[in-house]
Amino acid sequence: MMDEQVIQLTRETFGNIPPSSVIAFYVMAVASLLVFCWGVWRRWKLWRQGRPVAIREILLGNFARLKPRLGRLLKEGLGQKRVRGRGLASWAHIMMFAGFMMLFLGTTLLEVDHLAGKVSEKLHFHHGWYYVIYEGALDLFGLLFIIGISLFLWRRMRRPSSVGHRASDWTALGLFLGIGVTGYFVEGLRIVWDRPEGLALWCSPVGAVLAKIFGGMSEATSRSAHLSVWWMHSLMVFGFFAMIPFTRLLHFITGPANLFFSTPSLGQLAPISIEDVEETGVVGVSEIAHLDQQQLLSLDACMECGRCEEACPAFASGKPLSPKAVVQDLKGLMEVTANGGSVALHGDTIKAETVWACTSCNA
């Protein structure tokens, strides 16, 4: 009997949302995606200033060469190996990352179920024990997401000198926090007017608690509030996706891409090819076009977290070298040259004393 009741557990994806709002939702989603693609394309044009990278050979080469790249992507990207060991910042990043990934996956699965159900009711899978586990997991990871964002906000209020500071950082974190909080409010208000009971209620524990707080609302009031907050939540999500290519949030794309396409043997200087020197007349790097496309992409992967400065003995000893500043200066040069500007890499962008302060220690 219990299993039969559980099988029936589900909820409507666009419950309480008028058809006109659903249409507007998808129109705005497409618009947000187009802005996102346009922004990435703008950055892609900047990266293309560099020397070509053999992407086809990397992707279609033998697995022995592909394996270390995939391994690093899994360990340092999904496994968050690179961000561990930095105390509060590490915990904040891991909680935010885990929460975001689960919420993104959950939202994607919900949309897949919604569209599949339009094709055939038999393809509908968002019900039963899957629904119970889904709701409980997203409630848990949503809390981790909000805690992680709150820790980042608290850390940024302290303004550590090693971390870069921009106004857009506050916008991004505020948007993240708003998305997380309004998501729970949408859930709590939905429970008020939907009135689920038993397991259907408590498989969403955070929403259930909020529903108790909102319990004094009438059904009409809760439905109206639910629709309003749902739109607030949706607009913030659209704004988030649209702003990714124009803020540090681009790290969501460039970080994993940099892990995958960068040289598997990190901490090694590439040998100078005499044949290449004879052919091109170029030794080392004297302009932005002498860097390859992956190296230019890596400039956009930088979050100005200051980890490189913490590891650099030259910076620690007070020498005029900040690895973070070098990356940001090169990023600025990349943008200037793409717009037709002419600024010298040596002397103007990177000072001679900065170059000579580096001992190539591979820290």
NUTI-991197 format. One record per residue (C-alpha): residue in three letters; z, y, x. Coordinates in steps of 0.25 Angstrom, whole numbers. Layout:
<nodes>
+------+-------+-------+-------+
: type :    pz :    py :    px :
+------+-------+-------+-------+
:  ALA :     Z :     Y :     X :
...
+------+-------+-------+-------+
</nodes>
This chain:
<nodes>
+------+-------+-------+-------+
: type :    pz :    py :    px :
+------+-------+-------+-------+
:  MET :     0 :     0 :     0 :
:  MET :     4 :     9 :    11 :
:  ASP :    -9 :     7 :    19 :
:  GLU :   -17 :    10 :     6 :
:  GLN :   -10 :    23 :     4 :
:  VAL :   -13 :    26 :    19 :
:  ILE :   -28 :    23 :    18 :
:  GLN :   -28 :    34 :     7 :
:  LEU :   -22 :    45 :    16 :
:  THR :   -32 :    56 :    20 :
:  ARG :   -35 :    71 :    17 :
:  GLU :   -47 :    79 :    14 :
:  THR :   -53 :    86 :    26 :
:  PHE :   -56 :    99 :    19 :
:  GLY :   -46 :    97 :     8 :
:  ASN :   -43 :   111 :     0 :
:  ILE :   -55 :   117 :     8 :
:  PRO :   -66 :   123 :    -2 :
:  PRO :   -80 :   118 :     1 :
:  SER :   -84 :   132 :     5 :
:  SER :   -73 :   133 :    15 :
:  VAL :   -78 :   119 :    21 :
:  ILE :   -92 :   125 :    22 :
:  ALA :   -87 :   137 :    29 :
:  PHE :   -78 :   129 :    38 :
:  TYR :   -91 :   121 :    43 :
:  VAL :   -99 :   134 :    45 :
:  MET :   -88 :   140 :    53 :
:  ALA :   -86 :   127 :    61 :
:  VAL :  -101 :   127 :    65 :
:  ALA :  -100 :   142 :    68 :
:  SER :   -88 :   139 :    77 :
:  LEU :   -96 :   128 :    84 :
:  LEU :  -108 :   137 :    86 :
:  VAL :   -99 :   148 :    93 :
:  PHE :   -93 :   137 :   101 :
:  CYS :  -106 :   131 :   106 :
:  TRP :  -112 :   145 :   109 :
:  GLY :   -99 :   148 :   117 :
:  VAL :  -101 :   135 :   125 :
:  TRP :  -116 :   138 :   127 :
:  ARG :  -112 :   151 :   133 :
:  ARG :  -103 :   145 :   143 :
:  TRP :  -113 :   134 :   146 :
:  LYS :  -123 :   145 :   150 :
:  LEU :  -113 :   150 :   160 :
:  TRP :  -111 :   136 :   166 :
:  ARG :  -126 :   134 :   168 :
:  GLN :  -126 :   144 :   179 :
:  GLY :  -121 :   134 :   188 :
:  ARG :  -128 :   123 :   195 :
:  PRO :  -132 :   111 :   186 :
:  VAL :  -123 :    99 :   184 :
:  ALA :  -129 :    85 :   183 :
:  ILE :  -123 :    83 :   169 :
:  ARG :  -133 :    72 :   165 :
:  GLU :  -130 :    65 :   178 :
:  ILE :  -115 :    66 :   175 :
:  LEU :  -116 :    61 :   161 :
:  LEU :  -126 :    51 :   162 :
:  GLY :  -123 :    46 :   176 :
:  ASN :  -116 :    33 :   179 :
:  PHE :  -102 :    31 :   174 :
:  ALA :   -95 :    30 :   187 :
:  ARG :   -98 :    45 :   189 :
:  LEU :   -95 :    48 :   174 :
:  LYS :   -82 :    41 :   174 :
:  PRO :   -73 :    50 :   183 :
:  ARG :   -78 :    62 :   174 :
:  LEU :   -74 :    55 :   161 :
:  GLY :   -61 :    51 :   167 :
:  ARG :   -57 :    65 :   171 :
:  LEU :   -61 :    70 :   158 :
:  LEU :   -52 :    60 :   151 :
:  LYS :   -40 :    61 :   161 :
:  GLU :   -40 :    76 :   163 :
:  GLY :   -47 :    81 :   150 :
:  LEU :   -41 :    72 :   139 :
:  GLY :   -30 :    67 :   147 :
:  GLN :   -26 :    81 :   151 :
:  LYS :   -23 :    76 :   165 :
:  ARG :   -26 :    89 :   172 :
:  VAL :   -17 :    98 :   164 :
:  ARG :    -5 :    89 :   165 :
:  GLY :     7 :    93 :   174 :
:  ARG :     8 :   108 :   171 :
:  GLY :    20 :   108 :   162 :
:  LEU :    19 :   116 :   149 :
:  ALA :     4 :   119 :   151 :
:  SER :     1 :   104 :   152 :
:  TRP :     8 :   100 :   140 :
:  ALA :     2 :   112 :   132 :
:  HIS :   -12 :   108 :   136 :
:  ILE :   -10 :    93 :   133 :
:  MET :    -4 :    96 :   119 :
:  MET :   -15 :   106 :   116 :
:  PHE :   -26 :    97 :   121 :
:  ALA :   -21 :    84 :   114 :
:  GLY :   -18 :    92 :   101 :
:  PHE :   -32 :    99 :   101 :
:  MET :   -39 :    86 :   104 :
:  MET :   -33 :    78 :    93 :
:  LEU :   -34 :    90 :    83 :
:  PHE :   -49 :    91 :    87 :
:  LEU :   -51 :    76 :    86 :
:  GLY :   -44 :    76 :    73 :
:  THR :   -52 :    87 :    67 :
:  THR :   -65 :    81 :    71 :
:  LEU :   -61 :    67 :    65 :
:  LEU :   -58 :    74 :    52 :
:  GLU :   -71 :    81 :    52 :
:  VAL :   -78 :    68 :    55 :
:  ASP :   -71 :    61 :    44 :
:  HIS :   -74 :    72 :    34 :
:  LEU :   -89 :    72 :    38 :
:  ALA :   -90 :    56 :    38 :
:  GLY :   -83 :    56 :    24 :
:  LYS :   -94 :    65 :    19 :
:  VAL :  -104 :    54 :    23 :
:  SER :   -96 :    42 :    17 :
:  GLU :   -82 :    41 :    12 :
:  LYS :   -82 :    28 :    20 :
:  LEU :   -82 :    36 :    33 :
:  HIS :   -70 :    44 :    29 :
:  PHE :   -59 :    39 :    39 :
:  HIS :   -48 :    50 :    38 :
:  HIS :   -39 :    42 :    30 :
:  GLY :   -28 :    31 :    31 :
:  TRP :   -20 :    29 :    44 :
:  TYR :   -31 :    37 :    51 :
:  TYR :   -27 :    49 :    43 :
:  VAL :   -12 :    47 :    45 :
:  ILE :   -14 :    46 :    60 :
:  TYR :   -24 :    57 :    61 :
:  GLU :   -15 :    67 :    53 :
:  GLY :    -2 :    63 :    61 :
:  ALA :   -10 :    64 :    75 :
:  LEU :   -16 :    77 :    72 :
:  ASP :    -2 :    83 :    67 :
:  LEU :     4 :    78 :    80 :
:  PHE :    -7 :    83 :    89 :
:  GLY :    -8 :    96 :    82 :
:  LEU :     7 :    99 :    85 :
:  LEU :     4 :    96 :   100 :
:  PHE :    -8 :   106 :    99 :
:  ILE :     1 :   117 :    94 :
:  ILE :    12 :   114 :   104 :
:  GLY :     2 :   114 :   115 :
:  ILE :    -4 :   128 :   111 :
:  SER :    10 :   134 :   109 :
:  LEU :    13 :   130 :   123 :
:  PHE :     1 :   136 :   128 :
:  LEU :     4 :   149 :   121 :
:  TRP :    18 :   149 :   126 :
:  ARG :    13 :   147 :   140 :
:  ARG :     3 :   158 :   139 :
:  MET :    14 :   168 :   134 :
:  ARG :    21 :   165 :   147 :
:  ARG :     8 :   169 :   154 :
:  PRO :     8 :   161 :   167 :
:  SER :     0 :   167 :   178 :
:  SER :    -8 :   155 :   181 :
:  VAL :   -14 :   155 :   167 :
:  GLY :   -26 :   164 :   163 :
:  HIS :   -23 :   173 :   151 :
:  ARG :   -34 :   178 :   141 :
:  ALA :   -33 :   183 :   127 :
:  SER :   -41 :   171 :   122 :
:  ASP :   -31 :   162 :   127 :
:  TRP :   -21 :   167 :   116 :
:  THR :   -32 :   166 :   106 :
:  ALA :   -35 :   152 :   109 :
:  LEU :   -21 :   147 :   109 :
:  GLY :   -18 :   155 :    96 :
:  LEU :   -30 :   149 :    90 :
:  PHE :   -26 :   135 :    94 :
:  LEU :   -12 :   137 :    88 :
:  GLY :   -17 :   143 :    75 :
:  ILE :   -26 :   130 :    74 :
:  GLY :   -15 :   121 :    76 :
:  VAL :    -5 :   128 :    67 :
:  THR :   -15 :   131 :    55 :
:  GLY :   -20 :   116 :    56 :
:  TYR :    -5 :   112 :    53 :
:  PHE :    -5 :   122 :    42 :
:  VAL :   -18 :   117 :    36 :
:  GLU :   -12 :   103 :    36 :
:  GLY :     2 :   107 :    30 :
:  LEU :    -5 :   115 :    18 :
:  ARG :   -14 :   104 :    16 :
:  ILE :    -2 :    95 :    14 :
:  VAL :     4 :   105 :     4 :
:  TRP :    -7 :   104 :    -6 :
:  ASP :   -12 :    90 :    -3 :
:  ARG :     2 :    84 :    -5 :
:  PRO :     1 :    71 :     3 :
:  GLU :    13 :    62 :     4 :
:  GLY :    19 :    52 :    13 :
:  LEU :    11 :    48 :    25 :
:  ALA :    -1 :    57 :    20 :
:  LEU :     9 :    69 :    22 :
:  TRP :    17 :    65 :    34 :
:  CYS :     5 :    60 :    43 :
:  SER :     4 :    75 :    45 :
:  PRO :    18 :    79 :    49 :
:  VAL :    16 :    93 :    53 :
:  GLY :     8 :    96 :    41 :
:  ALA :    18 :    89 :    32 :
:  VAL :    29 :    98 :    38 :
:  LEU :    21 :   110 :    35 :
:  ALA :    18 :   106 :    21 :
:  LYS :    33 :   105 :    18 :
:  ILE :    34 :   120 :    23 :
:  PHE :    22 :   124 :    14 :
:  GLY :    27 :   115 :     3 :
:  GLY :    31 :   127 :    -6 :
:  MET :    16 :   130 :    -8 :
:  SER :     9 :   127 :   -21 :
:  GLU :    -4 :   119 :   -19 :
:  ALA :   -13 :   131 :   -22 :
:  THR :    -6 :   139 :   -11 :
:  SER :    -6 :   128 :    -1 :
:  ARG :   -21 :   126 :    -4 :
:  SER :   -24 :   140 :    -2 :
:  ALA :   -16 :   141 :    11 :
:  HIS :   -22 :   128 :    16 :
:  LEU :   -36 :   133 :    15 :
:  SER :   -32 :   147 :    22 :
:  VAL :   -26 :   140 :    33 :
:  TRP :   -37 :   130 :    34 :
:  TRP :   -47 :   141 :    36 :
:  MET :   -38 :   148 :    47 :
:  HIS :   -37 :   134 :    54 :
:  SER :   -52 :   132 :    53 :
:  LEU :   -56 :   146 :    58 :
:  MET :   -46 :   145 :    70 :
:  VAL :   -53 :   132 :    74 :
:  PHE :   -67 :   138 :    73 :
:  GLY :   -62 :   150 :    81 :
:  PHE :   -56 :   140 :    91 :
:  PHE :   -70 :   133 :    93 :
:  ALA :   -78 :   145 :    93 :
:  MET :   -69 :   152 :   104 :
:  ILE :   -69 :   139 :   114 :
:  PRO :   -81 :   144 :   123 :
:  PHE :   -76 :   158 :   124 :
:  THR :   -61 :   155 :   129 :
:  ARG :   -54 :   146 :   138 :
:  LEU :   -55 :   135 :   126 :
:  LEU :   -69 :   132 :   133 :
:  HIS :   -60 :   124 :   142 :
:  PHE :   -60 :   113 :   130 :
:  ILE :   -75 :   111 :   134 :
:  THR :   -76 :   115 :   149 :
:  GLY :   -63 :   108 :   153 :
:  PRO :   -68 :    94 :   149 :
:  ALA :   -82 :    97 :   154 :
:  ASN :   -77 :   101 :   167 :
:  LEU :   -68 :    89 :   169 :
:  PHE :   -81 :    80 :   166 :
:  PHE :   -91 :    87 :   174 :
:  SER :   -83 :    92 :   186 :
:  THR :   -84 :    83 :   199 :
:  PRO :   -75 :    71 :   197 :
:  SER :   -70 :    72 :   212 :
:  LEU :   -62 :    85 :   210 :
:  GLY :   -55 :    92 :   221 :
:  GLN :   -67 :    90 :   231 :
:  LEU :   -77 :   100 :   236 :
:  ALA :   -92 :    97 :   234 :
:  PRO :   -99 :    95 :   248 :
:  ILE :  -110 :   106 :   251 :
:  SER :  -124 :    99 :   250 :
:  ILE :  -132 :   104 :   262 :
:  GLU :  -145 :   100 :   254 :
:  ASP :  -140 :   109 :   242 :
:  VAL :  -137 :   121 :   252 :
:  GLU :  -151 :   120 :   258 :
:  GLU :  -158 :   119 :   245 :
:  THR :  -150 :   130 :   238 :
:  GLY :  -145 :   139 :   249 :
:  VAL :  -132 :   139 :   242 :
:  VAL :  -119 :   135 :   249 :
:  GLY :  -106 :   134 :   240 :
:  VAL :  -105 :   144 :   228 :
:  SER :  -110 :   159 :   229 :
:  GLU :  -113 :   161 :   214 :
:  ILE :  -109 :   155 :   201 :
:  ALA :  -122 :   147 :   200 :
:  HIS :  -118 :   139 :   212 :
:  LEU :  -107 :   132 :   204 :
:  ASP :  -112 :   121 :   195 :
:  GLN :  -111 :   121 :   180 :
:  GLN :   -99 :   112 :   180 :
:  GLN :   -92 :   121 :   189 :
:  LEU :   -95 :   133 :   180 :
:  LEU :   -90 :   125 :   168 :
:  SER :   -77 :   123 :   175 :
:  LEU :   -75 :   138 :   176 :
:  ASP :   -74 :   138 :   160 :
:  ALA :   -65 :   126 :   161 :
:  CYS :   -54 :   134 :   168 :
:  MET :   -42 :   138 :   158 :
:  GLU :   -36 :   147 :   169 :
:  CYS :   -23 :   138 :   168 :
:  GLY :   -20 :   141 :   182 :
:  ARG :   -19 :   126 :   187 :
:  CYS :   -28 :   128 :   198 :
:  GLU :   -20 :   140 :   203 :
:  GLU :    -7 :   131 :   203 :
:  ALA :   -14 :   121 :   212 :
:  CYS :   -21 :   131 :   221 :
:  PRO :   -13 :   132 :   235 :
:  ALA :   -21 :   145 :   238 :
:  PHE :   -17 :   152 :   225 :
:  ALA :    -2 :   147 :   227 :
:  SER :    -2 :   153 :   241 :
:  GLY :    -6 :   166 :   236 :
:  LYS :   -21 :   166 :   241 :
:  PRO :   -32 :   173 :   234 :
:  LEU :   -37 :   161 :   226 :
:  SER :   -35 :   158 :   212 :
:  PRO :   -43 :   146 :   207 :
:  LYS :   -42 :   150 :   193 :
:  ALA :   -47 :   164 :   196 :
:  VAL :   -58 :   158 :   204 :
:  VAL :   -63 :   150 :   192 :
:  GLN :   -61 :   162 :   183 :
:  ASP :   -69 :   171 :   192 :
:  LEU :   -80 :   161 :   193 :
:  LYS :   -80 :   160 :   178 :
:  GLY :   -82 :   175 :   177 :
:  LEU :   -93 :   175 :   187 :
:  MET :  -100 :   163 :   179 :
:  GLU :  -100 :   172 :   167 :
:  VAL :  -105 :   185 :   174 :
:  THR :  -116 :   178 :   181 :
:  ALA :  -121 :   172 :   168 :
:  ASN :  -122 :   186 :   162 :
:  GLY :  -130 :   190 :   173 :
:  GLY :  -119 :   197 :   182 :
:  SER :  -119 :   196 :   197 :
:  VAL :  -106 :   194 :   204 :
:  ALA :  -104 :   188 :   217 :
:  LEU :   -96 :   175 :   217 :
:  HIS :   -90 :   177 :   231 :
:  GLY :   -83 :   190 :   233 :
:  ASP :   -84 :   196 :   219 :
:  THR :   -80 :   184 :   210 :
:  ILE :   -72 :   175 :   221 :
:  LYS :   -66 :   183 :   233 :
:  ALA :   -68 :   178 :   247 :
:  GLU :   -53 :   177 :   249 :
:  THR :   -52 :   168 :   236 :
:  VAL :   -62 :   158 :   242 :
:  TRP :   -56 :   158 :   255 :
:  ALA :   -42 :   155 :   249 :
:  CYS :   -47 :   142 :   244 :
:  THR :   -45 :   130 :   253 :
:  SER :   -52 :   120 :   245 :
:  CYS :   -39 :   112 :   244 :
:  ASN :   -44 :   106 :   230 :
:  ALA :   -30 :   108 :   224 :
+------+-------+-------+-------+
</nodes>
